[in-house]
């Protein structure tokens, strides 16, 4: 018996991991010097890998079965007996639909989360756009009031109070828009505030906004709620409670008529 023939049967058992004892030692020593047997061992291991994959995949190549199964069937020593029992493919594949369903569920959930996040982002962008549009409209109204050719411009002053407080009211009657700017205003007592009044040509004074000056004595009132078309005779300022009053409380601290 040649050296290759002597170890041919042991190669299959060695590839399966069932060869032991002196036979295993002898084969491993032979493999160290025999290139041909090492290649044959690699072929057997590759064939067994293909057979293992075939239980959950397509049919293995015929060459693998022709090489591997005879190697096991021809094993004469009785040291290890391996019976290859084909497994029904249906039992191996019965879980595949469940796996696919689970995968599709995960994918659908992922897309749902992405769509939900996208919806929230779109809603947030829409809110920001609405806020910016409102600010733009407010700025446009301010510019229109300041540049209106038919605007009534009134300067309100206080006498004998250095530095002299001053207020400027710009009022557009047809639009009912009003912008008031003040400077050098003294601070008001706690829980008090200045209130601007529109004095119409006829009728009672109309509240036109409550305000407090900053540390430099400056203050503004922009477009308080006023009815359009109301003709103003003058403007005045009184000191009122922080929430404002329905009628002016004397004394009037600043007043001014149309220019």
Buried (B, 14 or more C-beta within 10 A) or exposed (E): EEEEEEBBBBBBBBBBEBBEEEBBEBBEEBBEEBEEBBEBBEBBBBBBEBBEEBEEEEEBEEEBBEBBBEBBEEBEEEEBEEEEEEEEBEEEEEEEEEEEEEEEEEEEEEEEEEEEEEEEEEEEEEEEEEEEEEEEEEEEBBEEBBEBEEBBEBBBEBEEEEEEBBBBBBBBBEBBBBBBBBBBBEEBEEEEBBBBBBBBEEEEBBBBBBBEBEEEBEBEBBBBEBEEEBEBBBBBBBBBEEEBBEEBEEEBBBBBBBE
